[in-house]
Amino acid sequence: MNKLFQIILFLMLSVFCFTGCKTELEDSFENPDQTTEASIPGFFTDILNNDRVRPSYWHYRTFILSRQAIYTQTASFIPSNNMYQPNDGYSYDYWKDFYSPGVLGVYRKMEVAYDALPEEEKANQEIFMQAAKVIIYDEASKMIDNFGDIPFSEAGSLPGNGTIVKPKFEDQKELYYSFITSLKAINEFFSTAETTPYFSKYDILSSGVVDKWRRYTNSLRLRLLMRISNVDEAMAQTEVMEMLSNPSDYPLIDGNGIANYSPGSLDMLLQPLTTNTSTLRDALLEGPNHYASDYMLNEIMKPADDPRIPVFYDKFGVTTNGKFVQNKEYNAMPITFTETQMLSNYQKYAVIDSATFFDNKHLPGIVATASETNFNKAEAYLRWGDDGAAKDAYNMAIKQSVTFYYYLNNLMATEGLKVEPLPADNVVNDFIENSTVSYTGAASAKFELILTQKWLHYGFLQGQHAWSEYRRTGYPKITVLTAGLANYATPPMRFLYPTGEVSNNSENYEAVRAKDTRETKIFWDVD
């Protein structure tokens, strides 16, 4: 069987067996089996339709809530001897969901389909390829943040050459830097690109809005540059300040400088399918991870009288003689509570809000938000010489975070759950200017404010980024519990490679075996 025939056969089988998108997507889009050209948009939709981005039960129950949310205390957990020991099988599930049949595997199919096109047709499909790269870099950078060195360039070789190649593990720093460089070029592409009816139809993330893709590209690049800023400050400072000094050349997802902005149209959010009825209720209950977080509520939000409290938490209450009596205040159980104390007293303490988190079937997958971008701006300005701009970006980030969480809460306004009205501007302004979140003090105090508020904004929904930033900066200053299991007394610095990958790629694993420890830091972690 010659190579050309292998490739054609593979493409036909790939398209025929294309099952990544849900039935709703299959009904909405043209059948990729019709033409090679149609397969590229179809594969693109498959990459976007990612349950590792959407708030799916499996992703949160087995990965976020049992790991990053515990390590960063963005969600509650019952202390146990093995609370810092990740499940190896769940690690392998996450690993496979990136490689094959995950997003990188689908992207390799896109590359094959694109390479097979006539030259004159490639220009029409280029926008799909560039947008897909941004998604791949986003997901690959999270893989690096979790594991360190990963296979990348050689991974998923079967569609391209008809053979299975065991991919080498590539240096995490080199990959990160290559993403940063490539994202700059993609920004240039999007600066002149125009949408097409096909792109608008198959783009389930931003409905074909090219400007939004450009802003996402730059916001991702800003995130990665700030992530490496402690290990390569000179490079990060140069690139970041070039971006911030030239906003027309590097537009960002920043809410356009508006506090009461529209997250649904200006943030990069992966909306649930219209047929979705699932929520995070089971994932949160099974942990259990639905109680209020001690440090977040008791130490950060309550002292500031944070207006986000009503959409983060419900006061809960005690049922006595068949009568429910709501607690008078919002309080979280102390992090030092034992399992027995938690199970005996939980009714006296707050739980996470039902409309915002628990029963929100409209909850989107969070890709990039204005608040995150402005927190990144604030850190950059503070560190590199413009305290006034840092204050403005910090204040805007908090205001936009308030808007964002009320937006999530009000997604359930027509579903019979109690939702909260957005606080008046004077209430939010007073919170910003006259509470414990006020941007005052020495540079070190301001730095802590920025990073703590960024952690709060991430919350458990963006637990992966909260964990990465906690390792990079050491903030917030949470009380870390000690577990009783030998070799797992503290949270890890990274995840171990799953045994499935070690077994399947044993020869190449030898090159990274020495690094495969819980204590090995990711390259950007120099705190």
C-alpha positions as CSV (number, residue, x, y, z in Angstrom):
1,M,0.0,0.0,0.0
2,N,1.6,3.2,-1.1
3,K,1.8,6.3,1.1
4,L,-0.7,8.4,-0.9
5,F,-3.3,5.6,-0.8
6,Q,-2.8,5.3,3.0
7,I,-3.4,9.0,3.5
8,I,-6.5,9.0,1.4
9,L,-7.9,5.9,3.2
10,F,-7.1,7.4,6.6
11,L,-8.9,10.7,5.7
12,M,-11.9,8.8,4.5
13,L,-12.1,6.7,7.6
14,S,-11.4,9.6,9.9
15,V,-14.2,11.7,8.4
16,F,-16.6,8.7,8.2
17,C,-15.9,7.9,11.8
18,F,-16.1,11.5,13.0
19,T,-17.9,11.3,16.3
20,G,-16.3,13.9,18.5
21,C,-19.2,16.4,18.2
22,K,-22.5,15.8,19.8
23,T,-25.6,15.0,17.8
24,E,-26.6,18.6,17.9
25,L,-23.4,19.6,16.1
26,E,-23.8,16.8,13.5
27,D,-27.3,18.1,12.7
28,S,-26.2,21.7,12.5
29,F,-23.2,21.3,10.2
30,E,-22.6,19.9,6.8
31,N,-21.5,16.3,6.8
32,P,-17.6,16.3,6.6
33,D,-17.9,13.1,4.5
34,Q,-19.0,15.2,1.5
35,T,-15.7,16.8,0.6
36,T,-12.1,17.0,1.9
37,E,-12.6,20.8,2.3
38,A,-15.6,20.2,4.6
39,S,-13.5,18.0,6.8
40,I,-11.3,20.8,7.9
41,P,-14.2,22.9,9.3
42,G,-15.6,19.7,10.8
43,F,-12.3,18.8,12.5
44,F,-12.1,22.4,13.8
45,T,-15.5,22.1,15.4
46,D,-14.4,18.8,17.0
47,I,-11.4,20.5,18.5
48,L,-13.5,23.3,20.0
49,N,-16.2,20.9,21.3
50,N,-14.0,19.9,24.3
51,D,-15.3,18.6,27.6
52,R,-12.0,19.4,29.1
53,V,-12.9,23.1,28.6
54,R,-16.6,22.8,29.3
55,P,-17.7,22.3,32.9
56,S,-18.3,18.6,32.5
57,Y,-18.8,16.2,35.3
58,W,-15.9,14.0,34.5
59,H,-13.3,16.7,34.1
60,Y,-14.2,18.4,37.3
61,R,-14.9,15.4,39.4
62,T,-11.8,13.4,38.5
63,F,-9.3,16.2,37.7
64,I,-10.1,19.8,38.9
65,L,-11.9,19.2,42.2
66,S,-9.8,16.3,43.3
67,R,-6.5,18.0,42.5
68,Q,-6.0,21.7,41.7
69,A,-9.0,23.0,43.7
70,I,-7.6,21.1,46.7
71,Y,-4.0,22.3,46.3
72,T,-5.1,25.9,46.0
73,Q,-8.2,25.7,48.3
74,T,-10.5,27.2,45.7
75,A,-13.0,24.6,46.8
76,S,-13.6,22.7,50.0
77,F,-12.4,19.2,50.7
78,I,-12.4,16.7,53.5
79,P,-8.9,16.3,54.8
80,S,-7.5,12.8,54.5
81,N,-4.2,10.9,54.4
82,N,-4.3,10.6,50.6
83,M,-5.7,14.0,49.7
84,Y,-2.5,14.9,47.8
85,Q,-2.3,11.5,45.9
86,P,-3.8,11.9,42.4
87,N,-5.4,8.9,40.8
88,D,-3.1,7.6,38.0
89,G,-6.0,6.4,35.9
90,Y,-7.6,9.8,35.9
91,S,-4.3,11.3,34.9
92,Y,-4.2,9.0,31.9
93,D,-7.7,10.0,30.9
94,Y,-6.6,13.6,30.9
95,W,-3.5,12.7,28.9
96,K,-5.4,10.8,26.3
97,D,-7.9,13.6,26.0
98,F,-5.1,15.8,24.7
99,Y,-3.4,13.3,22.5
100,S,-5.6,10.7,20.8
101,P,-8.5,10.8,20.3
102,G,-8.1,14.3,21.8
103,V,-7.5,17.7,20.4
104,L,-3.9,17.2,19.2
105,G,-4.9,14.0,17.4
106,V,-7.7,15.8,15.6
107,Y,-5.4,18.7,14.7
108,R,-3.0,16.3,13.0
109,K,-6.0,15.2,10.8
110,M,-6.6,18.8,10.0
111,E,-2.9,19.2,8.9
112,V,-3.2,16.2,6.6
113,A,-6.4,17.5,5.1
114,Y,-4.9,20.9,4.6
115,D,-1.7,19.7,3.0
116,A,-3.8,17.7,0.5
117,L,-5.6,20.8,-0.7
118,P,-4.7,22.5,-4.0
119,E,-2.7,25.7,-3.3
120,E,-5.5,28.0,-4.4
121,E,-7.8,26.4,-1.8
122,K,-5.4,26.6,1.1
123,A,-6.0,30.3,1.5
124,N,-9.7,29.7,2.1
125,Q,-9.0,27.2,4.9
126,E,-6.0,29.0,6.5
127,I,-8.2,30.7,9.1
128,F,-9.3,27.3,10.5
129,M,-5.7,26.2,10.8
130,Q,-4.6,29.4,12.6
131,A,-7.5,29.4,15.0
132,A,-6.9,25.7,15.7
133,K,-3.3,26.4,16.5
134,V,-4.3,28.9,19.2
135,I,-6.5,26.2,20.9
136,I,-3.7,23.6,20.6
137,Y,-1.2,26.0,22.2
138,D,-3.6,26.8,25.0
139,E,-4.3,23.2,25.8
140,A,-0.6,22.2,25.3
141,S,0.6,24.9,27.7
142,K,-1.8,23.5,30.3
143,M,-0.3,20.0,29.8
144,I,3.1,21.5,30.4
145,D,1.9,23.3,33.5
146,N,0.7,20.0,34.8
147,F,3.4,17.6,33.7
148,G,6.5,19.4,32.4
149,D,8.2,18.0,29.3
150,I,5.6,16.5,27.0
151,P,5.5,14.8,23.5
152,F,4.3,17.4,21.0
153,S,5.8,17.7,17.5
154,E,6.0,14.0,16.8
155,A,2.8,13.1,18.6
156,G,-0.1,12.0,16.4
157,S,2.1,11.0,13.5
158,L,-0.2,8.3,12.1
159,P,-2.4,10.7,9.9
160,G,0.7,12.2,8.3
161,N,2.9,9.3,7.4
162,G,0.7,6.2,7.9
163,T,2.9,4.9,10.7
164,I,2.9,5.0,14.4
165,V,5.9,6.8,15.8
166,K,6.7,6.8,19.5
167,P,7.1,10.6,20.2
168,K,10.0,12.0,22.1
169,F,9.3,14.2,25.2
170,E,10.2,17.8,24.3
171,D,11.7,20.4,26.5
172,Q,8.9,22.3,28.3
173,K,10.7,25.6,28.1
174,E,11.4,25.4,24.4
175,L,7.8,24.5,23.7
176,Y,6.5,27.4,25.8
177,Y,8.8,29.8,24.0
178,S,7.8,28.4,20.6
179,F,4.1,28.9,21.5
180,I,4.8,32.5,22.5
181,T,6.6,33.2,19.2
182,S,4.0,31.5,17.1
183,L,1.1,33.4,18.8
184,K,2.8,36.7,17.8
185,A,2.7,35.6,14.2
186,I,-0.9,34.4,14.5
187,N,-1.8,37.9,15.8
188,E,-0.4,39.3,12.6
189,F,-2.5,36.8,10.5
190,F,-5.7,37.8,12.3
191,S,-4.9,41.5,11.8
192,T,-5.9,41.2,8.1
193,A,-7.9,38.0,8.1
194,E,-11.6,38.1,7.2
195,T,-14.3,35.7,8.3
196,T,-16.1,33.4,6.0
197,P,-19.6,31.9,6.1
198,Y,-17.9,28.5,6.7
199,F,-15.8,29.8,9.6
200,S,-18.8,31.5,11.2
201,K,-20.8,28.4,10.9
202,Y,-18.3,25.9,12.3
203,D,-16.8,28.2,15.0
204,I,-18.8,27.3,18.0
205,L,-16.5,29.3,20.3
206,S,-16.9,32.8,18.9
207,S,-19.2,32.5,15.9
208,G,-16.5,33.5,13.4
209,V,-15.6,36.9,15.0
210,V,-12.0,37.3,13.8
211,D,-11.4,40.3,16.2
212,K,-12.3,38.0,19.1
213,W,-9.9,35.3,18.0
214,R,-7.1,38.0,17.7
215,R,-7.8,39.2,21.2
216,Y,-7.8,35.7,22.5
217,T,-4.5,35.0,20.7
218,N,-2.9,38.0,22.4
219,S,-4.5,37.3,25.8
220,L,-3.1,33.8,25.7
221,R,0.3,35.1,24.8
222,L,0.2,37.6,27.7
223,R,-0.8,34.8,30.1
224,L,2.2,32.7,28.9
225,L,4.6,35.6,29.1
226,M,3.6,36.4,32.7
227,R,3.9,32.7,33.5
228,I,7.6,32.8,32.5
229,S,8.2,36.3,33.9
230,N,10.0,35.1,37.0
231,V,12.4,32.8,35.2
232,D,13.1,35.1,32.2
233,E,12.0,38.6,33.3
234,A,13.9,40.5,30.6
235,M,12.3,38.7,27.8
236,A,8.8,38.8,29.4
237,Q,9.1,42.5,30.2
238,T,10.2,43.4,26.7
239,E,7.4,41.4,25.0
240,V,4.6,42.3,27.5
241,M,5.3,46.0,27.5
242,E,5.4,46.0,23.7
243,M,1.9,44.6,23.7
244,L,0.6,46.9,26.4
245,S,2.2,50.0,24.8
246,N,0.6,49.2,21.4
247,P,-3.0,48.1,22.1
248,S,-4.1,48.7,18.5
249,D,-1.5,46.2,17.3
250,Y,-2.1,43.8,20.2
251,P,-5.8,44.0,21.1
252,L,-6.7,41.9,24.2
253,I,-9.8,40.4,25.8
254,D,-10.0,43.1,28.4
255,G,-13.7,44.2,28.3
256,N,-12.7,47.3,26.3
257,G,-12.1,49.1,29.5
258,I,-15.7,48.8,30.7
259,A,-16.5,47.6,34.2
260,N,-20.1,46.5,33.4
261,Y,-19.1,44.8,30.2
262,S,-20.8,41.9,28.5
263,P,-19.0,38.7,29.3
264,G,-21.2,36.7,27.0
265,S,-20.0,38.7,24.0
266,L,-16.5,40.0,25.0
267,D,-15.0,37.1,26.9
268,M,-13.9,33.8,25.2
269,L,-16.5,31.4,26.6
270,L,-17.4,27.9,25.3
271,Q,-21.2,27.8,25.7
272,P,-22.9,24.6,26.4
273,L,-24.9,22.9,23.7
274,T,-28.5,24.0,23.7
275,T,-29.6,20.5,24.6
276,N,-27.4,20.3,27.7
277,T,-29.1,19.5,31.0
278,S,-26.0,18.6,33.0
279,T,-24.6,20.6,35.9
280,L,-21.7,20.3,38.3
281,R,-24.0,19.2,41.1
282,D,-22.8,15.6,41.3
283,A,-19.2,16.5,40.8
284,L,-19.3,18.9,43.7
285,L,-21.4,16.7,46.0
286,E,-19.3,13.6,45.6
287,G,-16.1,15.3,46.7
288,P,-17.6,16.8,48.7
289,N,-16.4,20.2,47.3
290,H,-19.5,22.3,47.7
291,Y,-18.8,23.9,51.1
292,A,-17.4,27.4,51.2
293,S,-13.7,27.8,51.1
294,D,-12.2,29.0,54.5
295,Y,-9.5,31.3,53.1
296,M,-11.5,32.6,50.3
297,L,-14.6,33.5,52.3
298,N,-13.4,34.1,55.9
299,E,-10.0,35.7,55.1
300,I,-10.5,37.6,51.8
301,M,-14.2,38.2,51.0
302,K,-15.9,38.8,54.4
303,P,-13.4,41.4,55.7
304,A,-13.9,43.3,52.5
305,D,-17.7,43.0,52.4
306,D,-17.1,41.7,48.9
307,P,-20.2,42.1,46.7
308,R,-19.5,38.8,45.0
309,I,-20.3,36.9,48.2
310,P,-24.1,36.4,47.4
311,V,-23.3,34.9,44.0
312,F,-20.4,32.8,45.3
313,Y,-22.2,31.4,48.3
314,D,-25.5,30.5,50.0
315,K,-25.7,31.0,53.8
316,F,-27.3,27.5,54.2
317,G,-28.8,26.7,57.6
318,V,-29.9,24.2,60.2
319,T,-33.1,22.1,60.1
320,T,-34.6,21.6,63.5
321,N,-37.9,19.8,64.1
322,G,-38.6,19.9,60.4
323,K,-38.1,23.7,60.1
324,F,-35.2,25.2,58.1
325,V,-33.5,28.2,59.8
326,Q,-31.1,30.1,57.6
327,N,-27.7,31.0,59.1
328,K,-27.4,34.7,59.9
329,E,-24.1,35.2,58.2
330,Y,-21.8,33.8,55.5
331,N,-19.2,31.7,57.2
332,A,-16.9,28.9,56.0
333,M,-15.8,25.9,58.0
334,P,-12.2,26.4,59.3
335,I,-9.6,24.6,57.2
336,T,-8.4,22.9,60.3
337,F,-11.7,21.0,60.8
338,T,-11.4,17.3,60.8
339,E,-13.7,15.1,58.8
340,T,-15.8,14.4,61.9
341,Q,-16.1,18.1,62.7
342,M,-17.1,18.9,59.1
343,L,-19.8,16.2,58.9
344,S,-21.2,17.2,62.2
345,N,-21.3,21.0,61.7
346,Y,-21.6,21.6,57.9
347,Q,-25.2,22.9,58.2
348,K,-23.9,25.9,60.2
349,Y,-21.7,27.1,57.4
350,A,-22.1,28.4,53.8
351,V,-22.2,26.4,50.7
352,I,-21.5,27.4,47.1
353,D,-24.4,29.2,45.3
354,S,-26.9,27.0,43.4
355,A,-27.6,29.4,40.5
356,T,-24.0,30.3,39.8
357,F,-22.4,26.9,40.2
358,F,-24.3,24.0,41.6
359,D,-27.3,23.8,39.3
360,N,-26.3,26.1,36.4
361,K,-26.9,24.1,33.2
362,H,-25.9,27.2,31.2
363,L,-22.4,27.5,32.8
364,P,-19.9,28.0,30.0
365,G,-16.4,26.7,29.7
366,I,-14.1,29.6,30.6
367,V,-11.3,30.1,28.0
368,A,-10.3,33.7,28.6
369,T,-11.9,36.6,30.6
370,A,-11.4,40.4,30.8
371,S,-10.7,40.2,34.5
372,E,-7.8,37.7,34.1
373,T,-6.2,39.9,31.4
374,N,-6.5,43.1,33.5
375,F,-4.9,41.3,36.5
376,N,-2.0,40.3,34.2
377,K,-1.8,43.9,33.1
378,A,-1.8,45.1,36.7
379,E,1.1,42.8,37.7
380,A,3.1,43.8,34.6
381,Y,2.6,47.6,35.2
382,L,3.5,47.2,38.9
383,R,6.7,45.3,38.3
384,W,7.8,47.3,35.3
385,G,7.3,50.9,36.3
386,D,3.8,52.4,36.1
387,D,2.0,52.2,39.4
388,G,-0.9,54.4,38.3
389,A,-1.6,52.1,35.3
390,A,-1.3,49.1,37.7
391,K,-3.9,50.5,40.0
392,D,-6.3,51.3,37.1
393,A,-5.9,47.7,35.7
394,Y,-6.3,46.2,39.2
395,N,-9.5,48.1,39.9
396,M,-10.9,47.3,36.5
397,A,-10.1,43.6,37.0
398,I,-12.0,43.4,40.2
399,K,-15.0,45.4,38.9
400,Q,-15.1,43.1,35.9
401,S,-14.9,40.0,38.1
402,V,-18.0,41.2,39.9
403,T,-19.7,41.7,36.6
404,F,-18.6,38.2,35.4
405,Y,-19.8,36.3,38.4
406,Y,-23.2,38.1,38.4
407,Y,-23.4,37.2,34.7
408,L,-22.9,33.5,35.5
409,N,-25.5,33.7,38.3
410,N,-28.1,35.4,36.0
411,L,-27.8,32.8,33.3
412,M,-30.3,30.9,35.4
413,A,-32.8,33.8,35.6
414,T,-35.4,32.0,33.6
415,E,-34.9,28.6,35.2
416,G,-36.7,29.1,38.5
417,L,-33.7,29.6,40.7
418,K,-33.1,32.7,42.8
419,V,-30.6,35.1,41.1
420,E,-29.1,38.3,42.3
421,P,-29.2,41.8,40.7
422,L,-25.8,43.3,39.8
423,P,-24.7,45.7,42.5
424,A,-25.0,49.4,41.8
425,D,-21.8,51.2,40.7
426,N,-21.5,53.1,43.9
427,V,-21.5,49.9,45.9
428,V,-18.8,48.4,43.8
429,N,-16.7,51.6,43.8
430,D,-16.9,51.8,47.6
431,F,-15.8,48.2,47.8
432,I,-12.8,49.0,45.6
433,E,-11.8,52.2,47.3
434,N,-12.7,51.6,51.0
435,S,-12.1,48.0,51.9
436,T,-9.3,45.6,52.4
437,V,-9.0,45.1,48.6
438,S,-8.0,48.8,48.2
439,Y,-4.8,49.2,46.1
440,T,-2.6,50.7,48.8
441,G,0.6,50.0,50.7
442,A,4.1,49.0,49.6
443,A,4.8,47.4,46.3
444,S,4.9,43.9,47.9
445,A,1.5,44.5,49.5
446,K,0.1,45.6,46.1
447,F,1.6,42.5,44.5
448,E,-0.1,40.3,47.0
449,L,-3.4,42.1,46.4
450,I,-3.2,41.6,42.6
451,L,-2.3,37.9,42.8
452,T,-4.8,37.0,45.6
453,Q,-7.7,38.7,43.8
454,K,-6.6,36.9,40.6
455,W,-6.7,33.6,42.5
456,L,-10.2,34.4,43.8
457,H,-11.4,35.3,40.3
458,Y,-10.0,32.0,38.9
459,G,-11.8,30.1,41.6
460,F,-12.4,26.4,41.2
461,L,-13.8,26.9,37.7
462,Q,-10.3,27.7,36.5
463,G,-8.5,25.6,39.0
464,Q,-5.7,24.7,36.6
465,H,-4.7,28.3,36.3
466,A,-5.1,29.0,40.0
467,W,-2.7,26.1,40.7
468,S,-0.1,27.3,38.1
469,E,-0.2,30.9,39.5
470,Y,0.0,29.6,43.1
471,R,3.2,27.7,42.2
472,R,4.6,30.6,40.3
473,T,4.0,33.3,42.9
474,G,3.3,31.6,46.2
475,Y,0.0,33.6,46.6
476,P,-2.4,33.5,48.2
477,K,-0.8,32.7,51.6
478,I,-3.1,29.8,52.4
479,T,-2.5,27.4,55.3
480,V,-1.4,24.1,53.7
481,L,-2.5,21.0,55.6
482,T,-0.1,18.0,56.0
483,A,-1.4,14.6,54.9
484,G,-0.5,11.4,56.7
485,L,0.4,9.3,53.7
486,A,4.1,8.7,53.3
487,N,5.6,10.5,50.3
488,Y,2.4,12.5,49.8
489,A,2.4,14.8,52.8
490,T,2.2,18.0,50.7
491,P,0.7,19.0,47.4
492,P,2.9,18.1,44.4
493,M,4.9,20.5,42.2
494,R,3.7,18.6,39.1
495,F,1.8,15.5,38.2
496,L,3.6,12.2,37.6
497,Y,3.4,10.9,34.1
498,P,0.5,8.4,33.9
499,T,1.7,4.8,33.9
500,G,-0.2,4.2,30.6
501,E,2.1,6.7,28.8
502,V,5.2,5.3,30.6
503,S,4.3,1.8,29.4
504,N,3.3,2.7,25.8
505,N,6.3,5.1,25.3
506,S,8.8,3.4,27.5
507,E,11.9,4.1,25.4
508,N,11.4,7.8,25.2
509,Y,10.3,7.9,28.9
510,E,13.8,7.0,29.9
511,A,15.0,10.5,28.9
512,V,12.6,12.1,31.4
513,R,12.6,9.4,34.1
514,A,14.8,11.4,36.4
515,K,12.5,14.4,36.2
516,D,9.4,12.4,36.9
517,T,9.0,13.2,40.6
518,R,6.4,15.1,42.6
519,E,9.0,17.5,43.8
520,T,10.4,18.5,40.3
521,K,9.3,22.0,39.5
522,I,7.9,23.3,36.2
523,F,10.5,25.5,34.6
524,W,8.7,28.7,35.3
525,D,8.3,27.9,39.0
526,V,11.3,29.6,40.7
527,D,9.4,30.9,43.7
